[in-house]
Amino acid sequence: MPGVARFRTLETGNILERGNTLETGNILETGNILERGNILETGNILERGNILERGNIPERGNTLETGNFESQNNYLKMNIEDRIAQIVEASVSELSGREIKPGQVVLQRTRKDFEGDLTLVVFPFVGLMRRSPEDTAGYFGDILVEKLEEVESFNVVKGFLNLSLTKGFWLNFLKNYSGDEAFGLIKPGKQPQVKARGPVVVEYSSPNTNKPLHLGHIRNNLLGYSVACILEGAGREVVKVNLVNDRGIHICKSMLAWMCFGNGETPGSSGKKGDKLVGEYYVLFERELRVQARELMESKGLSEEEARNQAPLMQEARELLLRWESGDREVVDIWKQMNGWVYDGFDATYRRLGVDFDKIYYESDTYLLGKETVLEGLKNDGLYKKEDGSVWADLQDDKLDDKLLLRADGTSVYMTQDIGTAQLRYDDYQPGRMVYVVGNEQNHHFNVLKKVLQKLDKPYADAIYHLSYGMVELPAGKMKSREGTVVDADDLMDEMEETARRMTEELGKTQDFNDIEKKELYQIIGLGALKYFILKVDPKKNMLFNPEESIDFNGNTGPFIQYTHARICSVLRTAGEERLVNAHGFPADIQLQEKEKQLIKTIYDFPGVVKEAAEEMSPARIANYTYEVAREFNQFYHDHSILNEPDQFVSDFRLCLSELTARTIRNGMGLLGIRVPERM
């Protein structure tokens, strides 16, 4: 059989230690990547039924020139991974007479300590093939070498088939993509099967209008915005929304304190940012409330909770809330005025942080719809009214405590508002999924929300997805606010830019910059460091944010990646535009060095990483991958000259490789909302 001479088995005493290894359909969390009939769901445009029907596999060596497809990002995936999968599926079916289960064809990148480029896990087919793992792998290897020109050779390590692709494959990949500005990304709406599922609505930020944005909001905003960008980059239609909590007792606390103690103070008269001014009155309310509560505790022997509830100031705040809900003109006017101050402050912070929204919802608009929905839901068996008039959801069958939906006085709770908001979003967009980026302290809340919507027979109940994230803290003694508890977002960004200025000037990296350019550079580096340090961490984990560590120009940091991009741009500028255009004509027979091939292989993974990051809603996948690209480039750059290489064709090839590296870094960091400078 052709290809047998290329077969050899590698002996090893400790086989590939790949996680928990070898449970069918659960290897490397790829259970649904290659579903039959719907291979590339999220972010990839090729359906098996439309492009790659069995028996219609592209011929060997039939490559596509740049520009022949509307999107080329999955061309090589289609021609290699998918073609390999089809051949394996066909071989198993032909030999065993049985169709294999979805997800059983698992291809992954070969580990660096083994020879090869792609690795096929053959254990799922051993029973069907009635062969040993080694024989099964060898059988597939022979067939793939015979049928695919791009597969040069293979080796087997127990149940893993390591495939080596030809040099021409990697050089053609570079030629095909070196001029593609959107490399790795897919334009939303280009996939009918994705569009049919409806857009993804991503909610993030969700601030209260009684205080400025803080450190917790920064992680929330960065996660939400990045997830939205990643989903769009994977071809999904996305709607970015913000739900502003502009009503409730906490808002009335700030209002009451301003009414009692403000003497007409405004942002204009005080020179203070609007959200910070309102936040100061919230703090003032709490301070005065503590004084009143302490007096009641001492005079009446009340507990702290009882004293706070009975304090005159708290009773006035509750009365203010009832007046607001009844539409009292004076109260509503003050509410509009103070919220307006806060919105101006929020907008300034959002612009500086680099996040935006397609639509902003306000709980003052959604809570009434929530109340109507709950009252209508009383007709269902899942909701009931108590003797005091309060309305509850019966969640006993779900092994959860019953949930209050309307208080006895008719006022709503957070759950009521979320019910109304979900209905509004469904009416507005008919989304396929509604993603809520909210801290992990609300895990129970969103579990209950889904259960309540199910009891209300809402068709979108199962579309609810809570993207939960952990707390973010600063080292002790760092960046404490005036109250000593909450870190203000604006203050943190100020500190990041100042740290970037100090460390950049210490390294002497701004000698050729004027003052305006320096200021912009410090902003790019400071915010890039902040965003990358937060986003590189798995969202579910708590994290400690250290400003100075984040601006280190070495290691897994934003500034290291930014500096790598600037270094490449410097090389490209020196080469000049005309030289770069001509460089794309490098011949396909040049010799690939190991560091060059490793860099190409890393870049090749980018479209797949975007797809996986979208499926997992994990900016950390993009962040750590982009760092890997930057690290691989620096190793290549250390060993090989680009412009001073005496062989013109090799120099041209390295220029093209550098250009695609820069674009990959730029597109990857763009998915994180991070700018990359061309000079540093």
N, C-alpha and C positions, 0 to 999 in steps of 0.2 A: 504494500500500500504506500502511495507517495507520502513522503514526509517522515517516514519511520526513522530515517537516519538522523533526523533532527531531534528525536525524542531521547531524553535522558532523565533519570530520576535523581534528585538531590537527597542525600541522606542527611538527616538531622535528628538530634536527640530531643529537641524541644520545639515542637512544630508550631511555628507561626503565632503562638499564644494570642489569638485574636479574640479578646474579650472572653465571653462565656462560651464561645465557639459553637457551634454547629447545630443549633436548633433550627429546623427547617422554617423558613419564613420569618425568622427573627434574627438574622445575621446583619450586623451593622445597621439595625433599624431601617431596613429597606423593604419591609414587607409589602408595600404597595407600589414600588417603583415601576415594576414591569408587569402590571396587570394585563392579561390578555384582552385585547380589544380596546384597551384604553391606556396605552403604555405610559405616556408622559403627560399626566394630568396637569399639575400645577406648573405653569411657566414654560411649557414646551409645546410646539405647535404641530407635531406630527402624530396623527392618529394611525394606528396600525391599519384600520380599515380603509383609509384614504391613500396612504403613501406606500406602505410596505406590506402588501398582502403576500401571503405565502405563494411562492412561485414567481414573484415579481421583484426579486432582490436585485439591486443595482449591480451591474456587471463589474467584474474585477477591474480596478484601475480606472474606472469611469469617474473622474473627479469633476468638480463643478468650479467654473471660474467665478471670480468675485463679481457679485451683482446679478447672478442668474436667478437667485431666489430672493423673495421679499425679505426674508430673514434667514441669514446663514448660520445663526448661532447654534443650531442643532444639527448642522450638516454632518460634521464628523461624528457626533453622537449617533446619528441615524446610520451612517455608513460603517461604523465600527461596533459600538456597544449593541445597538439594536440588531445589526446584521449578525453579530455573534449570537445574540439571544435567539434570533429566529432559526439559525442553523442548529443550535443546541436543541431547541424545542422540536424542530423537525426530526432530528436524529433520534431523540428519545421516543417520540411518537411512532416513528417508523419501526424502531427496534422492539418497543414494548407494546405497541398497539393502544397506548393510553395517552390522553392529554395530560400534560403536567399542570400542577396547580399554579395559580397566579403568584408571582413573587419568588418562585423557586430558582429562576435564573438570576444569580447575584454576581455582578461584576464589580470589582473594586480596584483601586489603585494598588499595584504591587508594593509591598514594603521595601524600603530602601536597602535593607540588608539581604534582599533576595534579588536574583536576576529576573528582569521582566518589566513590563509596563502595565498590563492589566492582569488581574487574577480572577479566575472563575472558580467558585466554590462548587465542588461536584458532589458533596455528600448527599444532597437531596435526591440525586438520581441513582445512587448506588443500588437501591432496592429494585427500581424499575429496570435498570440495565442488567441486573444480576451479574455484576462484576465487582471486583474489589475497587476501592477508591482510586488506587494507582492505575489500574487498567481502564477504569472509566475516564479518568483524566487524560490518559494517553490516547484513548479512542477519540475523544473530542479534539485533542490537540492535532491529531493526524488530519481529521476532517477540516478543521479550521485552516490549517496550513494549505491544504489542497484547494479550498474554495475561496479563500480571501488572500489576495495579493499583498494586502497590508500586514498580514501576520507573517513575520519572518521565521520565527522559531518558537519553541516552547520548552518548558521543563516542568516537572511535577514534584511537588513536595507533599507526600501523602495524598490528602484529598483536595489539594489546591493546584489548579492548573495555571501556571504563570506564562503569559503570552508576551513575546517581544515583538513590537511593531517595527516596521522598516524605517530607516532614516528618511526616506521619501515621504512617508506619512507625516512626520513631524515638520519637515520643511514645507510641504504643501499646506499644512495647517497654518504655519506662519505667513505664507504668501496670501492665503485666502482671507486672513483676518487683520493683517497689519495696517490696512487702511480703513477699518471699520470703527467709526467713532462710537457706535453703540455696542461694541463687543460685550457679550455676556448678558445683554439686556434684550427684552422683547417688548415691543410697543403694545400697550393695553388695547384690547379690542380686536386683535389680530387672530384670536382663536375662537371660533364660533362655539365650540363645546364649553369653553370657559365663560364666555359672555352669557350663555344660556343659563348659567348657574346664578347670575345676578352679581352685582358688585359686592365688594367687602366694605362694610362701614366700620371704620376704626375710630373709636372714641379715646381721646387722651386729654390730659391736662386737668379738666374738671375741677377748677378752683372754687373756693368760697369767696364771696365778695366782702369778707370782713378782715382780710389781711393780704399782704403781698405774697407772691410766689416764693417758695423756699426750696431747700436742697432736695426734699422729697419730690417736689414738682419737677425739678430738673430731670431726675431719672425718669419720671413718668413721661414728660414731654419728649425726651430723647428717644426712649423706647418706642413710643407711639408713632412719632414721625418717621423713625427709621424703619419700623415694621411696615408702615404704609408705603415707603419708598421701595422696600424690598419686594412687596407684593406687586407693586406696579412694574418693577424691573423683571418680575417673573411672568408678566403678561396679564395680571388681574386688573380689573377696573376697581378703583379704590375711591372711597369718599372719606375724607378726613373731617371728623366732627369734634366739637367741644361742647360739653354740657356744663354750663355755668350754674353753680348753686347760688342763686341770687335771692333766695327767700328762706325763711325759717327763723328760729329763735336766735341763732348766732348772728344773723344779719341785724335783727332787732336790738341786740346788745350794743353793737357799734352805733346804731342810730340813736338809741336812748342816751348813751354817753355823750354823743355830740350835741343832742338837744339840751342836756342838762349842764354840760361843762364847756361846750365848744365856743360859745360867744361868736358864732358866725364865721369861724375859721374856715378857710378854703385852701386848696392847693396854691392858688394864685397869691393869696395874702400871706401864706406861710413859706412859700418857695419849696414846698415838699411835694414829692411824687404822690399822686392821688391815692394809690393803693397803700402806700406807707402811712399816709395821714389817717385813713380810715382804720388801718391796723392799730395805730396808736390809741384810738378811741376804744377799740375792742379790748386792748390791754388795760386801759383805764377802767372800763366797766368791771373787768374781773378783779382788779385791785380794790375797787370800792365795794364790790360784792363780798369779798373776803372779810373786809372790815365789818360789814353788817352781819354776816354769818357768825363771825367770832363773838360779836355782842350777844346774839341770840343763844349761842352755845353756852355762854357764861351766865346769862340771865335766866334762861329757861331750861337749861340742861339738855338741849337738843343735840342729836348727832350732827355731824358736819353736813350730811346729805339733807337732813330735815331742815337744818338752819338755812342752807342755800335755797331750798325750795320756798321757804317761808319769808325770806328776806324781802323787804319792800321793793328793792331794785329788780329782783327777779320777777316779782308779781307784775310790776310795771312793764317789763319786757314782754311777758306773756299777753298782757292786755294790748300792747302795741302790735303783736302778731295778729291778734283777733281783729283789731281795727284795720290792719293791712288787708287781711283776707276778706273783710267786708267792704273794701274799697274806699275807706276813709280818705278824702281828698288831700288833707294836710299830710297824713302819714305817707301816702303814695308819692306825693311830690318830693318829700325828703328822701324817700327810698330811691326814686329815680335820680335825684341829684347826687347822692353819695355813691350809688352804683356807677354812675357816669364817671366820677373821679377814678374809681377803681378800674374801669375798663380802659381808660386812657393809660393808666399805669401798666396794666397787663399787656396792652398792645406794644408798649415800648420794650417790655421785657421779652415778649415773643419775637419781635423783630431782631433784637440783639442776639437771642438764642438761635435764630434761624429756623423757626418752626412756623407753620401756618395752618389754616383750616379752610375747608370748603364750605362748611356751614357751622353756625354756632346755635345751639339750643339753649333755652333758658328754662330753669325749673319753674319759674313763675308762669310759664306758658304750658308746661307739661303736667303739672300736678292736678289741674282741673280735669284733664282727659283721664288721668289715672283714677281720680275719684269716680268719674262716670263709668269707667271700665269695671272698677271694683263693685259698684252698686249694681251694674248690669249682671256681674258675675254671681250675685247672690241667688240667681235663678239656678245656678249649678250646685251640685251636691257638695263641691269642694269648699265653698265659702259659707260662713254662717255669721249671724249677728247675736251678740250677747245681750243680756237684759239692760246693760247700761248704754246700749246703742253702738258700741264699738263693733267693727267688722273684722273677722279673722279668717285665715285660710287653714283648713284642716289638713295637716301634713302627717298625721299619725301613721298612715299606711306607708309613708316614705321614711318612717323611723326618725322624724324630725319633730321638734316642738312646733305647735301651732304658731302662725305668724300674724301679728297685728298689722292690718292694712289701713284702717281708719280709726282714729281715737273716738272716745265717747262724745267729745264736743264737735265731731265732724271734721277736724283738721287731719291732714294727711301726714304720713311718715315717709322716710326715704324710699321704702319699697313701693309705695303708691306712685311716687314720682317716676321711678324707674319703669314701672308698668306703663305709664303714659308715654314716656320717652320712647320705649321700645315700639309702641304702636305707631307713634308719629314717624319713626324711622322706616318702619315697614311701609307705611302709606307713602312716604316720600320716595323710597328707592327700591322697594321689593328686594332687599339684599339676600344674597346667598348665605352670608354670615355676618353677624354683628359682634365685633371684637371690642371688649372693654378692657382697657389698660388701667388696672387698678391694683393697689398694693395687696399683699397676701393676707392682711388683716380682714379683708372683705371676701375671703374664699367662701365662707358660709353664706354670706349675703347673696352671692351670685348663684350658688347652688339652690338656694331657696327661690330666687327670682325665676329660674328656669322651671322649678316645680310648680310655682304659682301660675305661670303662663300656660303650663300644660293643663292645669286644672281649669283655666279659663278658655281652653280649647283654641289657643292661638296657634296658627300654622307656622309661626316663626319661632316657637319656643325652643326647638332643637338647634336653631341657628345661633343661639346665644353662646359666646365663647369668652371666658374670663382669662385674659393674659395676665397672670398673677406675677408679681415681682417682690423681691425682698427689700429690706431697709438699706439705706445708704447712710453712713456716718463718717465723721471726720475724726482724726486723731485728737485725743484730749488736749484742750488748750488751743485748738486751731479754729479760727474763724467763728467765734461765738458772737451771737447778736447782742444787742444792748440788753435784751431780756435774759440773756444767758442760756437760752434753750433752743431757739430755732435759727437756722442759718439762712439768711436772706439770699435769694437767687442773684439779685443785682450785686450784692456785696461779694458773693463768691466769684462772679464773673470779673469784677474789678480786681480781685486778688489774683485770679488766673492770668489776666493780662499783665499785671505788674510783675508777677513771677516770671512770665515769659520774657518781659523786657529785661529784667535783671539777669536772667540766665543766658539770654541771647547775647547781650552786650558783654558779659563776662567771657563768652567764647569768641568774641570779635566777629560775629557773623553779619553785622549790619554796616560795615564801613562804607559801602557804596550806595547806601540808601539815604534819601532825603527824609525830612521829618514826617511828611505825610505817608511815605512808603513804610517808614518804621512803625508808625502807629497802626497801619493796616496789617502789617506783618505780625505785630504783637497780638492783635485781635485774632488773626487766623491761627497762630500757634497756641495761644491761651485757650481759646474755645475748642480747637482741635484736640488739645490735650485732655480737656475736661470731658468732651464727648467720647473720645476713644477709650479713656480709662473706665468710664462707666459702661459703655456698650460692649466692651470685650468680655465682660463678666456675664455668665449665664444669668438671665433675668430672675430666675427663681432663687438665686443665692443672695444672702445679705452681703454687703461689701463695705470696706473701709476705703474712703477716698482720701488720698494724700496728695495735695496740690503739687508739692515739689517732686515727688516721685513721678507724677503724670507728665511732667515737662522734661524728663530725662531724654537726651538726644540719642541714647543707646537703649537697646532692649525693646520689649513689646509695648511701645508707646506711640501715641499719635505723632509727636514731633519727629521720631525716628523715621516713620513712614513718609511724613511730609518732606523731610530732608532728602530721603531717597528719591522722591519724585522730582524735587528741585535739582538734584544732581543729574538725573537723566535729562531733564529739560536743558540743562547747561550743555550737555554733550550734543543734544539735537540742535541747539542754537548755533554752536560752533560749527557743526556740519553744514548748516544752511538748508533752506527749503529745497533748492534745486537738487542738491546732493541726496537729500532724503527721498525725494520722489524717484530719482534714478536708482536708488539703492534697492527698490522693490524688485528689480530685475535680476537679483543674484541667482546664480545657477543652482540646480537641484542636486548637483553632485559634490558639493563641498563636504568636507569632513566635519562631523559633529563632535565637539569635545563634551566630556561628561557634564561639566557645569552648565554648558549651553543647553544640552538636552534636558537636564534636570529643571532648568528655568522654563523651558518650553512646556514640559509636562505639567509644571505647576500652573502656568497660565491657562493651559488647556482645560483645567478643572473648573475654571471660573463659572461658565454657564451652569454646570451641575451644582456648584456651591450655592449659586443664587436660587436655583430651584429648591434645594434642600432647606435653605434658610427660610424661604417663603413657606414651605410646608410646616416647618417647625416654629415659624414666627420668632426667629432667633437672630438678632443682629450680631450676637457673639460669633456665629459661624462666619459671617462676612468679615468681621474685625480681625479675627485670628487668621483667617485665610489671607487677607491683605497683608498682614505682617509677614506671613510665610513668603509671599511674593517678594516683598521688599528685602527680606533676609536672603532669599535665593539670588536676587539680583546683585546684592552687595558681595556675595561670595563669587559670583561670576565676574563682577567688575574688578575684584581684587586679583583674580588670576589671569584675566584676559584684557588686552588693550582693545579699544574700539577704533578710535580715529587714527592711532599710530600703528595699527596692524599693517604690515607691509603688503599682505595679499589683499588687493582691492575688493575681490569678491567676498572674502571672509569679513572684511571691514563693513561692507554693505549689509551682509547678513546680520552682523551684530548691531548695526544701526536699526534695522527693522525689528530685531528682537528687543532692543531698548525702547523703541517707540511703542510697541505693543505692551511692554511691561508698564510704561508710564500710563498708558490708557487704562490698563487693568487696575492699577492703583487708583487712578482718578475715578473710574466708574465704581470701584468698590468703596472708596471713601465717600463718594457721592451718595451711595445707598445708606450711609451712616449720617448723612447731613454734614459732612466735614469737608471744608475747602482744603485744597492742596496748592501751595504757592509754586510758581515757576522759578522763583529766586529765593534763596535763604542765605 
